[in-house]
Amino acid sequence: MPSNEQPSNDQPTNEQRRQDAKRKLEQRLETQQAAARKRKIIIVSSSVIVVLVVAAAVTTLVVNKVLDDREKARYTACAYTPTPADANPFAQAPQVPPNLPAAQQVLAKEFVDNFTAGKSKQRTATIPADRELKKGELTAQFTTSQGPITMTLDRSSAPCNVAAVTTLIKQKYYDNTTCHRMTEGGTGKIAVLQCGDPTGTGAGAPGWSSPDEFPTDLKVIPQSQQLAAMGLPNSAIYPRGTVAIANSYQPGQGGQASGTNTGSAQMFLVINDSELPPNYSVVGKVDENGLKVLDTVYKGGINPGIRPSQDPNTGAVTYAPTPGDGAPKLPVEIKTVTVS
């Protein structure tokens, strides 16, 4: 029997079902594409951040390397050595040996008195910095009783020793001192004026020593084979006007040197070309007007000093004048020193 029921209008048609499925598919695809785009953005952003971090790290390394290279180019390390307490030469003043002949007693007493008087004139100074400039020139102006002595200090020659001298100048270590020693040359071919010891004895120091920075550009005079075999070093010509640092360096045989790194405050000013071992750090040069002052002092002559010597066999000590080596007859009193 045929049914009389009609199709319900609430049921979706096949076309509507297809459209709904298509719409859901499009929404799902759009959602997937949006997620993919987000992931891509995150990946790209992360990559950019990594690149920036790496670039920053590389840049930092490069900048630090450049700064380090500049630092090394500008500065050098300087090892200054504090003087041990037991190395103070004034810790025990010398005595006049007993049983000396009358003439020897006079010389011995003069030597001992001069050395003892120097003890009260000792000075100390703050040790320089352990990092000093390698290059550059400074002008040191010595105002003396014989006239101004101006010198150019050149760091490139001996930066640590130039720093030592400038440190001492700034601390007024040289003010109100004397140039205690001069040589007249003669057969020794040495003519220098030595300054920088407040005690006036040749034994004074500021409480520390500076490193050796020996010159490499001086004209060298080779020793004879016989003298070289005895351990004596070659000589070198220190040109007139040279300013070098005194020390107690002894080369010795087989390279066993003693008295290394013993420079500090004392310096010698070369009056005429002088032959000396190439073992003195060169810090500068005296100007022409200063050389005229040195010439005047040199022409004035020397009061010979007194030097003790000991007989290696008997141990006996004798005292004798040192011709051509002593205090200048025209006293050179250093009043003030400035550096700029």
Secondary structure, 3 states (H helix, E strand, C coil): CCCCCCCCCCCCCHHHHHHHHHHHHHHHHHHHHHHHHHHHHHHHHHHHHHHHHHHHHHHHHHHHHHHHHHHHHHEEECCCEECCHHHCCCCCCCCCCCCCCHHHHHHHHHHHHHHHHHHCCCCCCCCCCCEEECCCEEEEEEEECCEEEEEEEECCCCHHHHHHHHHHHHCCCCCCEECCEEECCHHHCCEEEEECCCCCCCCCCCCEEECCCCCCCCEEECCCHHHHHCCCCCEEEECCCEEEECCCCECCHHHCCECCCCECCCEEEEEECEEECCCCCEEEEECHHHHHHHHHHHHHCEEEEEEEEECCCCCCEEEEEEEEEEEECCCCEEEEEEEC
